[in-house]
Amino acid sequence: MVEFRDKTAMHFQVGAPDLGLPRIQPPGLNQKSLSFGNVDASTTLHNLLTYQLLQPFTQQENSMSDLTTAPEITGTYTIDPAHTHIGFVARHAMVTKVRGAFNDFEGSLVLNTADPAQSSAEITIDVASVDTRQEQRDAHLRANDFFDAPNFPKIKFKSTNVEQVDSENYKVTGDLTIKETTKPVTIDFELAGASKDPFGNERVGFEGKTVINRTEWGVNFNAALETGGLLVSEKITLELEVSAIKAQ
């Protein structure tokens, strides 16, 4: 294989793959006048074009390879309530959105990078901790019209399947229990990151979202509007921002 270095310091090899491109020779110049030892300019130009055509595919290959590599986060984790948000969004009066969250909960994650299907998640939420920043509304949510917290004090989620979509995204399917009604839901999660905090804790973060119909769990209260529509949307968006600490 013969090497050629031109004055711009670009390096080509005559033995590069042949993509079937025609050898290009500028008009008015013969082969002898363009030769450099055993390498001619038309061959060099052919190799330059081959390199330029192959480069995007090489870059794409490397990029796709990166997508399949997930960080090593295998282990058992405890959800950190101080840095985790378990929230929901409902549409009110057909014109705006009300956001709320549950402040008291506990849960754990078991993560398996080599076999994501062996991963799992579990969380238990204290219904009475519901918080929409308006006490009258919160009291109504705790009452029988909505969650009936005195009789059904806990909301629970336990995963049944974890599917890895790519290096950062997962689909977590599990059983959601509200008011003693259990139904399956699938939550789309994105791996937000993994790091060690200043206190030596190994942390992992996930962000997730899904939409459910609250009436399927017996949360049925509503009121008709004079202009049409309902006071509270039946579809509720669940928003999860989870920070978890690895067990020592």
ZAKOL-127438 format. One line per 5 residues: number of its first residue (from 1); their letters; for each residue x, z, y of C-alpha. Coordinates in steps of 0.001 Angstrom, whole numbers, plus 524288, in hexadecimal, padded with zeros to 5 digits. Example, Ala and Ser with C-alpha at 12.3 -4.5 7.8 and 13.67 -1.06 7.14 Angstrom:
1 = as = 8300C:81E78:7EE6C  83566:81BE4:7FBDC
END
This chain:
1 = mvefr = 80000:80000:80000  805A2:7FBE8:80D3B  803F5:80446:8193C  8032F:7FF73:8273B  803FC:80756:833B5
6 = dktam = 8008D:80082:8405F  8047F:8046D:84E21  7F887:80D3E:84FB9  7FD67:815A2:8445D  7F13C:8128E:83C36
11 = hfqvg = 7F495:8123B:82DBF  7EEA6:808A3:82425  7F128:80529:81612  7F001:7F74C:81134  7EA3E:7FC3B:80481
16 = apdlg = 7DDC6:80178:80B06  7D0B1:7FEB7:80420  7CBB6:7F0DA:8060D  7BDCD:7F067:80B0F  7BD1D:7E1B1:80A8C
21 = lpriq = 7C035:7DFD7:818F6  7C6B3:7D2D7:81C51  7D4EE:7D325:82044  7D502:7D087:82EDE  7DFA5:7C867:83502
26 = ppgln = 7DF14:7C5EA:843B5  7DDFC:7B75D:846E5  7EA7D:7B092:84B45  7F34C:7B9C6:843CA  7F918:7B695:836BD
31 = qksls = 7FBC7:7BFDF:82BA9  80A75:7BF6F:82DB8  809B9:7C35F:83C0C  8015C:7CF39:83883  80964:7D460:82D56
36 = fgnvd = 81097:7E153:82D77  8192C:7E1A8:82187  80FBA:7E124:81610  803D2:7E4E5:81E50  7FC63:7DB36:826AA
41 = asttl = 7F398:7DE4A:83239  7E753:7D8CF:82BD2  7E914:7E22A:82066  7EB20:7ED75:829DB  7DEE8:7E9DF:83175
46 = hnllt = 7D746:7E919:824C5  7DBD4:7F6CB:82114  7D869:7FBF8:82E9D  7CA8C:7F6D9:82D5C  7C98A:7FC80:81FB3
51 = yqllq = 7CDEC:809D4:824C8  7C420:80989:82FF4  7B90F:80621:826A2  7BCA5:81082:81CAA  7BEAA:81B8C:8266D
56 = pftqq = 7B02F:81E73:82962  7AD24:81F34:81ADF  7B881:82872:8189C  7B3E3:8312B:823B3  7A5F3:83107:81E67
61 = ensms = 7AAED:834A3:810DA  7B260:8403F:8165E  7A667:84462:81E3A  79D9C:843DE:81240  7A793:84BC9:80AAA
66 = dltta = 7A710:85657:8151B  7982E:85744:813CC  7992E:85B3E:8059A  7A26C:86682:80840  79B83:87357:80B24
71 = peitg = 7A2CC:87F89:80F80  7A577:889C1:80515  79B06:89421:80780  7983D:8989F:7F9A7  79433:8A6E2:7F8CA
76 = tytid = 78982:8B0E0:7FB18  78554:8B35E:80920  77CB1:8BD07:8104D  77476:8B7DA:81B80  7787A:8BE04:82869
81 = pahth = 76BE2:8C18A:82FCF  77329:8C36F:83C99  77749:8B52C:83CC6  76C14:8AEB8:83581  75F7F:8A917:83B0F
86 = igfva = 75336:8A7BA:832BA  74A02:8A0B6:83BE4  73D85:898BC:83C7E  736F5:88F73:845FB  7284C:88D4E:84789
91 = rhamv = 720E1:884AF:850F3  71776:88C1E:859BD  70B09:8866F:85FCC  70FE9:878AC:85C91  718B7:8789C:8688A
96 = tkvrg = 7249B:88146:8665C  72CCB:8882C:85C2A  72E27:89694:85951  73AB4:89B3C:85302  73C51:8A7AD:84B5D
101 = afndf = 7455E:8AE5A:841D2  74642:8B966:83805  7503C:8C38C:83BEF  7513B:8CB8E:82F6F  75539:8C558:82291
106 = egslv = 75F69:8C5B0:817E3  76493:8BB86:80EA4  76FCB:8B5D8:806FB  775F4:8A8E4:80356  77D64:8A4C7:7F73C
111 = lntad = 78549:8988F:7FA2F  78C02:88FDA:7F053  793B9:88490:7F60B  7976C:87E9D:7E8F1  7895D:87EBB:7E412
116 = paqss = 77FB0:88014:7EF74  77439:8808B:7E5F6  77923:88E0F:7E1F3  777A7:892E9:7EFFB  76C2D:89B5B:7F406
121 = aeiti = 76609:8A23E:7FFA2  75CC3:8AD94:8011B  756EF:8B440:80CFD  74CB2:8BEB6:80F97  74670:8BFAC:81D20
126 = dvasv = 73F87:8CB40:82358  732D5:8C566:8289E  730E7:8D043:8328A  73D5F:8CBEB:8396A  73712:8BF4D:83E48
131 = dtrqe = 73AE0:8BCF5:84C62  735C4:8B27A:855B7  73987:8BA0B:86215  72B46:8BD58:864CC  72669:8CA22:85F16
136 = qrdah = 717E8:8C6CB:85EF8  71A95:8BA4D:85787  723CF:8C143:84E27  71952:8CB72:84B2A  70FC8:8C074:8482E
141 = lrand = 71997:8BA17:83EF3  71B30:8C6F6:837A3  70C6B:8C84F:83625  70387:8C2CB:82B9B  7012D:8B602:832FB
146 = ffdap = 70F1F:8B20E:83004  718F9:8B989:827A6  7116A:8C612:8250D  71E13:8CDD3:82551  7183B:8DAEA:820DF
151 = nfpki = 713D8:8D4D2:813F3  71E71:8CA77:8128A  72A94:8D03C:818CC  7348B:8C69D:81369  73731:8B80D:81394
156 = kfkst = 7406A:8B37B:808EA  74813:8A744:805B2  74F9F:8A504:7F92A  7565D:89830:7F64B  753F1:890AD:7E9B9
161 = nveqv = 75CD5:884EF:7EC0A  76805:88104:7F4F2  76B90:872AF:7F69D  777A5:86E33:7FDEB  77504:86216:80626
166 = dseny = 782D7:860A3:80B7F  78E0C:8696A:80FD8  785CB:86FE1:81A6D  77781:86E6A:81681  76F64:874D0:80BE9
171 = kvtgd = 76149:87543:80779  75D15:882D0:80343  75052:883C9:7FBD5  74A37:890EB:7F913  73E2C:89975:7F849
176 = ltike = 738C4:89E6F:80532  72F9E:8AA0F:803FB  72682:8ADD8:80F2B  71AC3:8B6DC:80D51  71D70:8B6C0:7FE9F
181 = ttkpv = 71BE1:8A7FC:7FE1F  727CA:8A0F5:7F8BF  72A2C:89279:7FAE0  7363D:889C9:7FA1E  73D08:88505:8066F
186 = tidfe = 74934:87CEA:808B0  7521A:88006:81419  75C5C:876C3:81964  768DC:87E44:81C39  7753A:87A25:8232D
191 = lagas = 7820E:88143:82139  7859B:885AB:82F01  79316:88AA1:82B6B  79B83:89484:8244E  7A5A6:89D8F:82A52
196 = kdpfg = 7ABD5:8AB04:82A6B  7A7AB:8B3AB:835BD  7B0D0:8BCF8:83D38  7ACDF:8C80C:83423  7B150:8C0EC:827F4
201 = nervg = 7A3B8:8BD0B:8234C  7A270:8AFC6:81CE5  79657:8A99D:822C6  78E33:89DAF:81FE1  7834C:89818:8283D
206 = fegkt = 777A3:88F6B:82541  76CE1:889A4:82DAE  76004:885EE:82762  752A3:880B7:82ABC  745F5:87D51:823E6
211 = vinrt = 7377A:87BE2:82705  72C9E:882EC:81FB6  71DD0:883C7:820E0  71AC0:8921B:822EB  70CF6:890F6:81D65
216 = ewgvn = 712C9:88E95:80FE7  71735:89CCC:8103A  70A4A:8A22B:81522  70E4A:8A337:82368  701C1:89CE7:82825
221 = fnaal = 6FDF7:8A1F6:835A1  6FA5C:897C5:83FB7  6F10E:894C0:84AC2  6EB85:887BC:84F3D  6EE8F:882E8:85CDF
226 = etggl = 6E3D7:87D94:865BB  6EBE3:87163:867D1  6EDF5:86F78:85948  6F895:87424:85057  6FC84:881CA:84C3C
231 = lvsek = 70273:88D74:85321  70DB4:88F0B:84977  713FF:8841D:8419F  712F7:884FF:832F5  72063:87EE6:8317F
236 = itlel = 72B5C:8887E:83408  739B5:884FF:83561  74307:88EC6:82F56  75068:88F70:835DD  75B7F:896A5:82F23
241 = evsai = 76914:899A3:83437  77039:8A169:829EA  77D31:8A87D:82AD4  781B1:8AF02:81E48  78D6D:8B769:81ACB
246 = kaq = 794B7:8B5DE:80E05  794CC:8C1A4:80508  7A216:8C834:803F1
END
